[in-house]
Amino acid sequence: MAPKPLPDTRHVISINDLSKAEIETVFDVAQSYLTEYGDPNSHHRIARSSNLAPNFILASLFYEPSTRTRLSFESAMLRLGGTFITSADPATSSAAKGESLADSVRVIANYADVMVIRHPRDGAARLAAEFSPIPVINGGDGSHEHPTQTLCDLFTLKKKNKRLKNLKVAIAGDLKGSRTIHSFVYALARFGADIVPMPAQGMELPPHVDRRLREEFHCNFVPGDGSIDALYRTPEEPHQPALFAGPDFELSFNVGGPGGGDPIHRKKIDAVYVTRYQKERTVEKREGYPKIDAQFLKEPKYSHASVLHPLPRVDELDASLDSDNRAVYFEQAAYGVPVRMALISLLLGLQKGISLRKFEGGFEKPESLVYQQPLSVGIRCANANCIVHEPKESPYVRNKFHVVKNSGQDTCKLRCVYCETDIDRFFVASKKNKWFTDNTAALLHTKDQNIKDLLAFAEEADAISHGFHFRRHAAARGPQHESTKSHS
Ligand code: NCD
């Protein structure tokens, strides 16, 4: 059993765990820790020290290589007047002896006040959070998400471009395997930027990320016009906050005038975000990989574009750009310290009058019903790299899914609670009545207290082999409304 979290424990696993207002708060605090010196090419971004956290300890638990994320978290904790303990190499920790993450986290939570974790499995950070009574921050889990990198990315865009709303941001490279990209595109969509995907061959955004952009963040996918291939266009939403909408920002270089015109016809790209080929996460051959260099940026549409990269770079970002004033990737890395100082101090409730300890809403969507798979029967997460498939964790983790309504339809999909991969097609069975159906409305309309009667199966044959009979119209409005029509 997972332990009880401390009162007000708040975890940051996905960028969508933070509301837009909370992200603004993080940036306000980060700005207060930042001293910048004039010369952009010298050591120029200093996180001002404070003495807010003298008795606090950060645990950094890294099961994968890291330079920036781990060291900037540790530096942030030291600059807050706290200290850190670290497990930077799984080969020298109990993981090498076969210890589960669930056990390590329960132990380490007694040694520290806040924990940052990086792991090769998608969803590992969410599992860690379930077992941690102290705040867990996701420092990158498989190819799922990397929310604090996104905070650094947005903070950089805010400082460079003054706003995010209506920006046109190109994302280039391995869009499939890059966790930084997944957190980043959700944030861009939520803040009203348009996204121009420029994937390497076979490395498009995963289908569940693409679908969330369209269905939950209401992006319109518009085919290109010759100057770009395609665009996720974020709709105008009057309630989007003023963040990044500074008065000094000018859209006049874009066709259509300030704020006007169809974004697809605005020729200028405001930022290019490139990532390396995530060779450790893919079997995809590296073909047609974009290279961002002086030649690439010569195109007039990039004349004002900031160039961002979460780093490390390999060969997709040419070193000759380092002295180009569009390059902002070293600033982006430097901002990691003040941004993480802000996040840690807010999660620990150390800032006067403001805190992230109380959950203020995260991503603005209704709470979904959670379907928990009973033991060995039924559906499993479709993502082979999900933490639920890690043999070491199997005694501690169950397949669990959010029941997510399909937009405009009376059907639902199952979204893994850990890695957020969706399953669209599945069967629903009633344990009590012994039927099963392909009508997923049965799950969608079930009441919380009735959900334990339902079982989800990936295949019809699985349901039949467990003694269920097919009924096409069964429970279209929940198990209570069972029809008598049976399958031939
Ligand atoms: C990224 C990561 O680990 O996902 N690095 C980082 O944290 N800045 C990007 C990468 O490894 O390519």
Boltz pocket constraint, residues with backbone or C-beta under 6 A from the ligand:
constraints:
  - pocket:
      binder: B
      contacts: [[A, 65], [A, 68], [A, 69], [A, 139], [A, 140], [A, 146], [A, 149], [A, 179], [A, 180], [A, 275], [A, 276], [A, 310], [A, 311], [A, 312]]
      max_distance: 6.0
